[in-house]
Amino acid sequence: MSRGESAAWQEAYHSDALKRRRETTYARKLRRLGLDAPAPGTRTLDIACGSGEALQTLAATGYGDLHGLDLDAPQTTGPEPFRRTLGDGGRLPFAAGAFDQVLCLHALHHFRSLDHIGELLAESRRVLKPSGALLLIDHFDSCYLRAIFRLMQIRCPLYPAAVRHFGDQLRDEREIVAWWLANWRALFGLVDASGLRVERCTRGLFFFYMRCTPVL
Ligand SMILES: C[S@@+](CC[C@H](N)C(=O)[O-])C[C@H]1O[C@@H](n2cnc3c(N)ncnc32)[C@H](O)[C@@H]1O
């Protein structure tokens, strides 16, 4: 049973078209975060891992010791190249200093409040080794993004399947996306307050790519 997102959202997110899209775009996104050269023994946690394509891509790149945590698990999965834990990213069931890298990709806005994102960041800082890094991808506000999102929410049979399913997701989560776009800049203050610092933040058309490291 789903504990986080609605049934309509889950159906769109797990559609074959969006799954294929995630499988083909993650290699580029993870390269952009600097995750293309695995060091031996690197231990990775992906918070809000969803159906796990980021971890599958890391496994294909040569990373081992991969862990995923999410409120929900997909209803059907084959064998996965990572260890899956059900749980809340704001209360991680892992020991302090357990991971070399923690990821949270396309999911900050799903935490639905700045307080909950603050808990996620504080927990990420706690489970990171002093030499570790937290890597984040999410939307940032721009006129371009707002216009594209408005177009994508129109039900149009001429759109490719991936766009139609993404539009379904957007319609379902439009309130949290609107909230996030109005508030995403608060992330910088929350990162500081959690004992991390933003080491690098670059932007593409749709997403920012952020690397944060522990303040020692
Ligand atoms: C847009 S999906 C992103 C999934 C994955 N990171 C990806 O890029 O495909 C958002 C995910 O956040 C998860 N989620 C929402 N709130 C959460 C929480 N408090 N703790 C853990 N996972 C959460 C949802 O179950 C969903 O799988």
The ligand as an SDF file (V2000), in Angstrom:
LIG
                    3D

 27 29  0  0  0  0  0  0  0  0999 V2000
    9.7460   12.2030   -7.8380 C   0  0  0  0  0  0  0  0  0  0  0  0
   10.0360   10.7270   -6.9330 S   0  0  0  0  0  0  0  0  0  0  0  0
   11.7750   10.6290   -7.1460 C   0  0  0  0  0  0  0  0  0  0  0  0
   12.2570    9.2360   -7.0340 C   0  0  0  0  0  0  0  0  0  0  0  0
   13.6960    9.0290   -7.4980 C   0  0  0  0  0  0  0  0  0  0  0  0
   14.6450    9.7530   -6.6750 N   0  0  0  0  0  0  0  0  0  0  0  0
   13.8280    9.3900   -8.9520 C   0  0  0  0  0  0  0  0  0  0  0  0
   14.5920   10.2920   -9.2760 O   0  0  0  0  0  0  0  0  0  0  0  0
   13.1630    8.7540   -9.7810 O   0  0  0  0  0  0  0  0  0  0  0  0
    9.8280   11.2030   -5.2460 C   0  0  0  0  0  0  0  0  0  0  0  0
    9.9840   10.0410   -4.2670 C   0  0  0  0  0  0  0  0  0  0  0  0
   10.0500   10.5900   -2.9440 O   0  0  0  0  0  0  0  0  0  0  0  0
    9.5000    9.6110   -2.0710 C   0  0  0  0  0  0  0  0  0  0  0  0
    9.2670   10.2730   -0.7820 N   0  0  0  0  0  0  0  0  0  0  0  0
    8.3910   11.2820   -0.5210 C   0  0  0  0  0  0  0  0  0  0  0  0
    8.4830   11.6610    0.7720 N   0  0  0  0  0  0  0  0  0  0  0  0
    9.4510   10.8740    1.3410 C   0  0  0  0  0  0  0  0  0  0  0  0
   10.0050   10.7690    2.6460 C   0  0  0  0  0  0  0  0  0  0  0  0
    9.5680   11.5670    3.6570 N   0  0  0  0  0  0  0  0  0  0  0  0
   10.9700    9.8730    2.8680 N   0  0  0  0  0  0  0  0  0  0  0  0
   11.3950    9.0360    1.8830 C   0  0  0  0  0  0  0  0  0  0  0  0
   10.9060    9.0880    0.6180 N   0  0  0  0  0  0  0  0  0  0  0  0
    9.9510    9.9850    0.3560 C   0  0  0  0  0  0  0  0  0  0  0  0
    8.2650    9.1440   -2.8080 C   0  0  0  0  0  0  0  0  0  0  0  0
    7.7740    7.9130   -2.3030 O   0  0  0  0  0  0  0  0  0  0  0  0
    8.8170    9.0630   -4.2450 C   0  0  0  0  0  0  0  0  0  0  0  0
    9.3040    7.7700   -4.5160 O   0  0  0  0  0  0  0  0  0  0  0  0
  1  2  1  0
  2  3  1  0
  2 10  1  0
  3  4  1  0
  4  5  1  0
  5  6  1  0
  5  7  1  0
  7  8  2  0
  7  9  1  0
 10 11  1  0
 11 12  1  0
 11 26  1  0
 12 13  1  0
 13 14  1  0
 13 24  1  0
 14 15  1  0
 14 23  1  0
 15 16  2  0
 16 17  1  0
 17 18  1  0
 17 23  2  0
 18 19  1  0
 18 20  2  0
 20 21  1  0
 21 22  2  0
 22 23  1  0
 24 25  1  0
 24 26  1  0
 26 27  1  0
M  CHG  2   2   1   9  -1
M  END
$$$$
